[in-house]
Amino acid sequence: MSNTLRTAALMALLIVLFVLIGEAIGGEQGMIVAFFFAVAMNFFSYWFSDKIVLMMYGAREVTREEAPELYDIVDRLRQRAGLPMPRVYVIPSEQPNAFATGRSPKHSAVAVTQGIVRLLNREELEGVIAHELAHIKHRDILISSIAATLAAAITILARFAFFFGPAHDRDRGNALAGLLMLILAPLAAMLIQMAISRAREFAADRGGALICGKPRALARALEKLEAGVAHIPMDANPATAHMFIVHPFSGGGIARLFSTHPPTEERIRRLLELEQELAGARA
């Protein structure tokens, strides 16, 4: 399925979730209001989801004069990838991480944290930037940004349904339904993100390694980023976790099971296998 169809399917599914939550809040009238609200949200998120996410993290756009090395890396690699120049942003966070956003290659942005610029050497940073450019090239960024915006909205709406809908009365059955809505609606949004994210991370790793030509450098970067995330927390919104190159929250067990990212060890293993493939092809 193409990313265009995935985007349309995601929007349709999230509209259904909005309508169901609207029914929990206000019956038939609530369904109608929620439907029109969901349509408006879809329109808004299509055009402005990238700006919302960048503002959420206090990202600041930088020029070549302000960040010459970073800007040069992005510019050189985007030419190798055959892409227009994306806007370049720096996030004021010490956690080493990065993401790409935008609605198309012509309207895209690459954002990196201050921490990742300090932690990685040039080759490793090139690997990370190439990974993000692969997301842009594969047109992952629109569906990723929309999922972040709408999943956050669903979580808020589900909580609203629990506290102000009919579940707030003393009827035990309605209370249970409201509690399930409070838990299951955000979980459904998270599962949608997982379905989108895990496969595309492998594809972006491979695409990024081919763009920069250094799979091992990206593998080393992922290893450092995984360790960095474990030691340096970020005040991140869970609805946007799938956008980052590594999951911004550390943890194992259930948290790992429901992570929007595949295991980092598996990503590294595949990159090292790709390096062997490329070496064999050159021999």
C-alpha positions, 0 to 999 in steps of 0.5 A: 500500500502506498503512503498516500493510501496509508494516509487516507486510511489513517485519516478515515480510521481516526475519524471513526474513533472520533465519532465513537468517542463523540457518541460516548460524550453526547449520543447522536448529536455528539457523533455529528459534532465529533465528525465535523471536528475530525474533518476539520482536524484532518484538514488542519493537520494536513497543512499545519502538522509539521509546524505544530510538532516543531513548535511543540519542541521549541525547534529553531530554524537555522541558516548555513551561517548559524550552523555551517557544518550541520547545514552542509551535511544536510545540503550535500546528502539531500543532493545525493538523494535527489531531494529539494533542500529541507528547512533545518531546525535545532531542538533545545534538548540534550537528549540525542535525537532527530526527526523529519517532518512536512507534507512533501519533499518540497515542504519538509524539515529536518530537526536535530537536538543539540544533544545529537550534534554534541554526541556524534562525530561527523560520519555518524551525524551524516548517517542520522541525517541520511536516515531522516532524508530517506523518510522524506524521500519515501514520503513517510513524513506526512503520515507520520506528522498527521498521526502525531497530531491526530493521536494527540487529539484522540487522547485528549478527546477520550479523556474528555469523554470519560470526565464529562460524558455519560460515563460520569454518572453513577451507572456502573455500566456507563462508568465501565464503558467510559473507563474502557474508552479512556484506556482503549482510544489512546491505545488504538491511536498508539497501535496505529502509530506502531503499524506505521512506524516499525516497518518504515524505520527499517526502510529508512535505515536502509535508505539512509545507509545507501544515501550516505554510503556508510551503513556502519556509521549509522549503526554506530549512531543508533548504538550511541543514541540508544544509550543517550536516550537511556541517560538523558530524558526528554520532555516529549509528547508520547503522540510524537514518539514515532517520529524520532529516529530512536524512541525518546522514552527508555524502558523495557518490558511492556514499554518495549513491546508497545514501542513505536520503533523496532529493537535497536539491536535488530536495526544495527544487525540489518545495517551491518548485513547491508555493509557486507552486501555492499562490500561484496558488490564492490569486490 
